[in-house]
Amino acid sequence: MAIVLSVSGSPSATSRTGRLLRHLDTRLASQGHEVLPLDVRTIPAEALLGADFKHPAIVEATELFARADGVVIGTPVYKASYSGVLKALLDLLPQYALTGKTVLPLATGGTTAHVLAIDYALRPVLSSMGAAHIVQGWFTLDKDITTRDDGGLTIAPQSAEALGQVVDQFSAALGRPAVLAAAG
């Protein structure tokens, strides 16, 4: 099927956002997609903040975006916007790095006051980068994501159902030609 790049824009190694993405990666892989995880926090800060386009980690991230048919972008919401490390990476990618790609934006946060961050902060950036189709995104409250003692993840039933639906819509959109996806 498709190659999916799953990008966690969280600066934290123990973030709910990253854990949620890795959980959703399993669902996408079970649907036959090849999933490539990318945690932006693993890219050296000097490369991101120094805008070092030639740094091997930036070159590798750019190549991952180029290989992908679809991209899942997850971010915690800070101060009504997506994370700074995600912004730093997006700024270093080629202007049209998302051309022809289907994109699923996801966000996590502590309050529903930040629910519009996907549509007003993240979606315009993804669109400006040439995404062929940005499917309906989803905001999940931090309180709905719990890490179990075994390291697994528990998602509140309502959130789990909604996330399953948006991931399935994203997966289905990956199977459509870009022209049809843009109309859908």
Backbone as numpy.savetxt, mean C-alpha at the origin, in Angstrom:
# Nx Ny Nz CAx CAy CAz Cx Cy Cz
-0.84 -15.35 -12.29 -1.68 -14.17 -12.29 -0.79 -12.93 -12.29
-1.07 -12.00 -11.40 -0.37 -10.72 -11.40 0.73 -10.67 -10.35
1.66 -9.76 -10.57 2.68 -9.46 -9.57 2.18 -8.25 -8.80
2.10 -8.39 -7.47 1.60 -7.34 -6.60 2.72 -6.88 -5.68
2.99 -5.59 -5.70 3.94 -4.98 -4.76 3.14 -4.47 -3.58
3.46 -4.95 -2.39 2.75 -4.58 -1.17 3.66 -3.68 -0.33
3.35 -2.38 -0.30 4.23 -1.38 0.29 3.70 -0.90 1.63
4.50 -1.13 2.68 4.15 -0.59 3.99 4.90 0.72 4.19
4.14 1.78 4.39 4.71 3.10 4.60 4.86 3.45 6.06
4.90 2.45 6.93 5.06 2.72 8.35 6.53 2.78 8.74
6.90 3.73 9.59 8.29 3.79 10.05 8.58 2.81 11.18
7.57 2.12 11.68 7.74 1.24 12.85 7.81 -0.23 12.45
8.75 -0.94 13.07 8.89 -2.38 12.82 7.73 -3.18 13.40
7.04 -2.63 14.38 5.93 -3.34 15.03 4.58 -2.73 14.68
4.50 -2.04 13.58 3.28 -1.30 13.25 2.11 -2.20 12.89
0.94 -1.72 13.21 -0.29 -2.41 12.80 -0.42 -2.38 11.28
0.00 -1.29 10.68 -0.10 -1.16 9.22 0.70 -2.26 8.52
1.94 -2.42 8.90 2.79 -3.45 8.30 2.24 -4.84 8.52
1.80 -5.12 9.72 1.24 -6.44 10.03 -0.04 -6.68 9.23
-0.86 -5.65 9.10 -2.09 -5.78 8.33 -1.77 -6.08 6.86
-0.79 -5.38 6.30 -0.42 -5.63 4.91 0.09 -7.05 4.71
0.96 -7.51 5.61 1.47 -8.87 5.46 0.34 -9.90 5.59
-0.66 -9.59 6.41 -1.85 -10.45 6.52 -2.62 -10.48 5.20
-2.80 -9.31 4.60 -3.52 -9.22 3.32 -2.71 -9.82 2.18
-1.38 -9.78 2.29 -0.53 -10.41 1.28 -0.87 -11.89 1.15
-1.14 -12.52 2.28 -1.48 -13.95 2.29 -2.76 -14.19 1.49
-3.72 -13.31 1.64 -4.98 -13.45 0.90 -4.73 -13.32 -0.60
-3.92 -12.34 -0.98 -3.61 -12.14 -2.40 -2.82 -13.32 -2.97
-1.89 -13.84 -2.20 -1.11 -14.99 -2.65 -2.01 -16.22 -2.82
-2.99 -16.37 -1.93 -3.91 -17.51 -2.04 -4.81 -17.40 -3.27
-4.91 -16.20 -3.82 -5.69 -15.98 -5.04 -4.82 -16.14 -6.29
-3.58 -16.54 -6.10 -2.70 -16.84 -7.22 -1.73 -15.74 -7.62
-1.71 -14.64 -6.88 -0.81 -13.53 -7.22 0.56 -13.75 -6.57
1.58 -13.27 -7.25 2.92 -13.23 -6.66 3.02 -11.91 -5.91
3.25 -11.98 -4.60 3.28 -10.78 -3.77 4.71 -10.47 -3.36
5.12 -9.24 -3.62 6.46 -8.76 -3.26 6.31 -7.72 -2.15
6.70 -8.04 -0.90 6.56 -7.06 0.18 7.70 -6.04 0.17
7.36 -4.80 0.49 8.36 -3.74 0.62 8.00 -2.91 1.84
8.87 -2.93 2.84 8.70 -2.08 4.02 9.61 -0.88 3.84
9.02 0.28 3.63 9.81 1.48 3.34 10.81 1.77 4.45
10.46 1.42 5.68 11.35 1.68 6.82 12.70 0.96 6.69
12.78 -0.06 5.83 14.05 -0.78 5.66 14.99 -0.08 4.67
14.49 0.91 3.98 15.35 1.69 3.07 16.16 2.67 3.93
17.46 2.73 3.76 18.27 3.61 4.60 17.78 5.06 4.56
17.72 5.65 5.75 17.25 7.03 5.88 18.08 7.99 5.03
19.39 7.77 4.97 20.24 8.69 4.19 19.88 8.65 2.70
19.41 7.50 2.22 19.00 7.40 0.81 17.68 8.14 0.59
16.73 7.93 1.51 15.42 8.59 1.38 15.52 10.11 1.57
16.12 10.51 2.67 16.16 11.93 3.01 17.19 12.71 2.21
18.20 12.00 1.73 19.23 12.65 0.90 18.89 12.61 -0.59
17.71 12.07 -0.92 17.27 11.96 -2.31 18.35 11.35 -3.20
18.89 10.23 -2.71 19.95 9.53 -3.43 19.33 8.53 -4.41
19.01 9.03 -5.59 18.35 8.22 -6.62 19.17 7.01 -7.03
20.51 7.08 -6.86 21.39 6.00 -7.29 21.70 5.00 -6.18
21.19 5.25 -4.99 21.43 4.32 -3.88 20.82 2.96 -4.25
21.52 1.87 -4.00 21.01 0.54 -4.38 19.60 0.24 -3.86
19.27 0.70 -2.67 17.93 0.43 -2.12 16.86 1.20 -2.88
17.18 2.41 -3.34 16.22 3.19 -4.13 16.09 2.59 -5.52
17.20 2.17 -6.10 17.17 1.52 -7.41 16.33 0.25 -7.34
16.54 -0.54 -6.28 15.78 -1.78 -6.11 14.29 -1.50 -5.94
13.93 -0.51 -5.13 12.52 -0.16 -4.93 11.90 0.29 -6.25
12.62 1.07 -7.02 12.12 1.53 -8.32 11.88 0.34 -9.25
12.80 -0.62 -9.22 12.63 -1.82 -10.05 11.43 -2.65 -9.60
11.18 -2.72 -8.29 10.01 -3.44 -7.80 8.72 -2.81 -8.31
8.65 -1.49 -8.27 7.47 -0.79 -8.79 7.31 -1.07 -10.28
8.41 -1.08 -11.01 8.35 -1.33 -12.46 7.85 -2.74 -12.77
8.24 -3.73 -11.97 7.84 -5.13 -12.18 6.36 -5.37 -11.88
5.81 -4.60 -10.96 4.47 -4.89 -10.44 3.36 -4.56 -11.44
2.34 -5.42 -11.42 1.11 -5.15 -12.16 0.16 -4.34 -11.29
0.24 -4.58 -10.00 -0.61 -3.89 -9.03 0.20 -3.53 -7.81
-0.26 -2.49 -7.10 0.45 -2.02 -5.92 -0.56 -1.80 -4.80
-0.28 -2.37 -3.65 -1.03 -2.09 -2.43 -0.16 -1.14 -1.63
-0.72 0.01 -1.28 0.05 0.99 -0.50 -0.67 1.18 0.83
0.02 0.83 1.90 -0.55 0.98 3.23 0.25 1.98 4.03
-0.47 2.79 4.80 0.19 3.81 5.61 -0.57 4.08 6.88
0.15 4.34 7.96 -0.53 4.89 9.12 -0.84 6.36 8.81
-1.86 6.89 9.43 -2.19 8.30 9.24 -1.64 9.08 10.42
-0.81 10.06 10.09 -0.25 10.97 11.08 -0.64 12.39 10.69
-1.24 13.12 11.60 -1.59 14.52 11.35 -2.38 14.67 10.05
-3.36 13.78 9.87 -4.30 13.81 8.74 -3.67 13.53 7.38
-2.50 12.88 7.36 -1.89 12.56 6.09 -1.13 11.23 6.20
-0.63 10.77 5.06 0.15 9.55 5.05 1.54 9.82 5.62
2.28 8.77 5.89 3.55 8.90 6.60 4.63 9.61 5.77
5.55 10.21 6.50 6.66 10.91 5.85 7.60 9.98 5.11
7.84 8.77 5.65 8.73 7.85 4.94 8.12 7.40 3.62
6.80 7.25 3.60 6.14 6.90 2.34 6.26 8.06 1.36
6.04 9.27 1.83 6.17 10.46 0.97 7.59 10.55 0.40
8.59 10.30 1.25 9.98 10.36 0.79 10.22 9.36 -0.34
9.70 8.14 -0.19 9.89 7.14 -1.25 9.15 7.55 -2.52
7.90 7.93 -2.40 7.12 8.31 -3.59 7.79 9.45 -4.34
8.40 10.37 -3.61 9.10 11.50 -4.24 10.33 11.06 -5.04
10.91 9.92 -4.68 12.12 9.45 -5.37 11.82 8.53 -6.55
10.59 8.10 -6.67 10.22 7.24 -7.81 10.04 8.09 -9.07
10.16 7.47 -10.23 9.89 8.22 -11.47 8.47 8.81 -11.43
8.29 9.95 -12.08 7.00 10.65 -12.06 5.83 9.73 -12.38
5.98 8.85 -13.33 4.87 8.00 -13.75 5.12 6.53 -13.39
5.63 6.31 -12.19 5.97 4.96 -11.73 4.75 4.04 -11.62
3.56 4.61 -11.57 2.35 3.79 -11.44 1.56 3.65 -12.74
2.13 4.12 -13.83 1.45 4.05 -15.12 1.07 2.61 -15.45
-0.21 2.43 -15.77 -0.72 1.13 -16.16 -0.99 0.18 -15.00
-0.81 0.64 -13.78 -0.96 -0.23 -12.63 -2.29 0.00 -11.91
-2.79 -1.07 -11.30 -3.95 -0.99 -10.42 -3.42 -0.79 -9.01
-4.02 0.13 -8.26 -3.50 0.48 -6.94 -4.61 0.39 -5.90
-4.27 -0.19 -4.76 -5.17 -0.27 -3.61 -4.56 0.52 -2.46
-5.15 1.69 -2.12 -4.66 2.46 -0.97 -5.34 2.01 0.32
-4.53 1.79 1.36 -5.04 1.41 2.67 -4.41 2.30 3.72
-5.17 2.58 4.78 -4.63 3.40 5.86 -5.12 2.87 7.20
-4.32 3.12 8.23 -4.70 2.79 9.59 -4.54 4.04 10.43
-5.33 4.13 11.50 -5.22 5.28 12.38 -6.06 5.12 13.63
-5.83 6.01 14.54 -6.47 5.92 15.84 -7.86 6.48 15.93
-8.28 7.25 14.94 -9.58 7.89 15.01 -10.22 8.00 13.63
-11.53 7.95 13.59 -12.23 8.10 12.31 -12.09 9.51 11.75
-11.56 10.43 12.53 -11.32 11.79 12.02 -10.33 11.78 10.86
-9.55 10.70 10.74 -8.54 10.61 9.68 -8.99 9.77 8.48
-10.23 9.37 8.46 -10.70 8.45 7.41 -10.55 9.03 6.00
-10.63 10.32 5.87 -10.55 10.94 4.53 -9.12 11.14 4.03
-8.14 10.76 4.84 -6.74 10.92 4.42 -6.45 10.17 3.13
-7.10 9.04 2.93 -6.87 8.28 1.69 -7.31 9.12 0.49
-8.50 9.67 0.55 -9.05 10.38 -0.61 -8.45 11.77 -0.81
-8.10 12.45 0.28 -7.63 13.83 0.14 -6.11 13.99 0.20
-5.41 13.00 0.71 -3.95 13.11 0.77 -3.26 12.11 -0.15
-3.64 10.83 -0.06 -2.92 9.79 -0.79 -3.39 9.61 -2.24
-4.68 9.55 -2.45 -5.21 9.29 -3.80 -4.71 10.30 -4.85
-4.67 11.61 -4.56 -4.16 12.55 -5.58 -2.71 12.27 -5.98
-1.88 11.87 -5.03 -0.48 11.57 -5.34 -0.41 10.34 -6.24
-1.17 9.30 -5.88 -1.16 8.07 -6.69 -1.67 8.35 -8.10
-2.67 9.18 -8.20 -3.22 9.55 -9.51 -2.18 10.33 -10.33
-1.47 11.24 -9.68 -0.46 12.04 -10.40 0.69 11.19 -10.89
0.85 10.00 -10.29 1.92 9.10 -10.69 1.48 8.14 -11.79
0.27 8.36 -12.34 -0.17 7.65 -13.53 -0.92 6.35 -13.30
-1.37 6.10 -12.08 -2.09 4.84 -11.83 -3.24 4.69 -12.82
-3.34 3.49 -13.42 -4.42 3.23 -14.39 -5.76 3.15 -13.68
-5.75 2.59 -12.48 -7.00 2.39 -11.74 -6.68 2.36 -10.25
-7.28 3.25 -9.51 -7.13 3.25 -8.06 -8.46 2.73 -7.51
-8.43 1.51 -7.00 -9.67 0.92 -6.49 -10.04 1.57 -5.16
-11.25 1.28 -4.71 -11.72 1.81 -3.43 -10.73 1.42 -2.35
-10.28 2.41 -1.60 -9.36 2.16 -0.50 -10.13 1.84 0.77
-9.37 1.63 1.84 -10.02 1.32 3.11 -9.19 1.83 4.26
-9.87 2.41 5.25 -9.26 2.91 6.48 -9.66 1.96 7.61
-8.68 1.47 8.36 -8.95 0.58 9.48 -8.49 1.24 10.77
-9.36 1.25 11.75 -9.01 1.80 13.07 -7.98 0.89 13.75
-7.02 1.51 14.42 -6.01 0.76 15.15 -6.65 -0.23 16.13
-7.73 0.17 16.77 -8.37 -0.68 17.77 -8.95 -1.96 17.16
-9.12 -1.98 15.84 -9.66 -3.16 15.16 -8.58 -4.16 14.75
-7.31 -3.83 15.03 -6.18 -4.69 14.67 -5.45 -5.08 15.96
-5.42 -6.38 16.24 -4.78 -6.86 17.46 -3.74 -7.92 17.10
-2.57 -7.79 17.68 -1.53 -8.80 17.50 -1.67 -9.83 18.61
-1.77 -11.08 18.20 -1.89 -12.18 19.17 -0.52 -12.54 19.73
-0.52 -13.30 20.80 0.74 -13.73 21.44 1.61 -14.55 20.49
0.97 -15.28 19.56 1.72 -16.10 18.60 2.25 -15.30 17.42
2.02 -13.97 17.44 2.48 -13.11 16.36 1.47 -12.93 15.25
0.41 -13.74 15.29 -0.65 -13.61 14.29 -1.46 -12.35 14.50
-2.39 -12.14 13.63 -3.20 -10.92 13.64 -4.67 -11.27 13.78
-5.36 -10.51 14.59 -6.81 -10.62 14.69 -7.38 -9.28 14.26
-8.33 -9.33 13.33 -8.98 -8.11 12.84 -10.45 -8.20 13.25
-10.97 -7.11 13.78 -12.38 -7.09 14.19 -13.23 -7.54 13.00
-14.29 -8.32 13.27 -15.09 -8.92 12.19 -15.58 -7.94 11.12
-16.10 -6.78 11.50 -16.59 -5.83 10.49 -15.46 -5.33 9.61
-14.34 -5.02 10.22 -13.18 -4.55 9.46 -12.63 -5.66 8.58
-12.57 -6.87 9.11 -12.05 -8.00 8.33 -12.90 -8.23 7.09
-14.21 -8.15 7.25 -15.10 -8.36 6.10 -14.91 -7.26 5.05
-14.84 -6.01 5.49 -14.66 -4.89 4.56 -13.30 -4.98 3.86
-12.25 -5.30 4.62 -10.92 -5.45 4.02 -10.90 -6.58 3.00
-11.56 -7.68 3.32 -11.65 -8.80 2.38 -12.29 -8.38 1.08
-13.33 -7.57 1.18 -14.03 -7.11 -0.02 -13.15 -6.20 -0.87
-12.44 -5.24 -0.25 -11.61 -4.33 -1.06 -10.42 -5.07 -1.66
-9.87 -6.03 -0.92 -8.75 -6.82 -1.47 -9.25 -7.67 -2.63
-10.42 -8.26 -2.50 -10.98 -9.06 -3.59 -11.30 -8.20 -4.82
-11.78 -6.98 -4.60 -12.03 -6.06 -5.72 -10.73 -5.69 -6.42
-9.70 -5.45 -5.63 -8.38 -5.16 -6.17 -7.88 -6.35 -7.00
-8.00 -7.54 -6.44 -7.56 -8.76 -7.12 -8.29 -8.94 -8.44
-9.60 -8.71 -8.43 -10.39 -8.84 -9.66 -9.98 -7.79 -10.68
-9.69 -6.56 -10.22 -9.28 -5.49 -11.13 -7.93 -5.80 -11.78
-7.09 -6.56 -11.11 -5.79 -6.93 -11.69 -5.96 -7.80 -12.93
-7.06 -8.52 -13.00 -7.31 -9.39 -14.13 -7.87 -8.70 -15.34
-8.29 -7.45 -15.16 -8.87 -6.70 -16.28 -7.79 -5.92 -17.02
-7.97 -5.75 -18.32 -7.05 -4.86 -19.05 -7.19 -3.44 -18.49
-6.12 -2.67 -18.55 -6.10 -1.32 -18.00 -7.22 -0.44 -18.55
-7.57 -0.58 -19.81 -8.61 0.26 -20.40 -9.95 -0.02 -19.72
-10.25 -1.29 -19.50 -11.49 -1.63 -18.81 -11.44 -1.23 -17.35
-10.28 -1.39 -16.70 -10.15 -1.04 -15.30 -10.38 0.45 -15.10
-9.88 1.28 -16.02 -10.04 2.72 -15.88 -11.50 3.13 -16.00
-12.26 2.39 -16.77 -13.68 2.69 -16.93 -14.49 2.20 -15.74
-13.97 1.19 -15.00 -14.68 0.54 -13.90 -14.58 1.20 -12.64
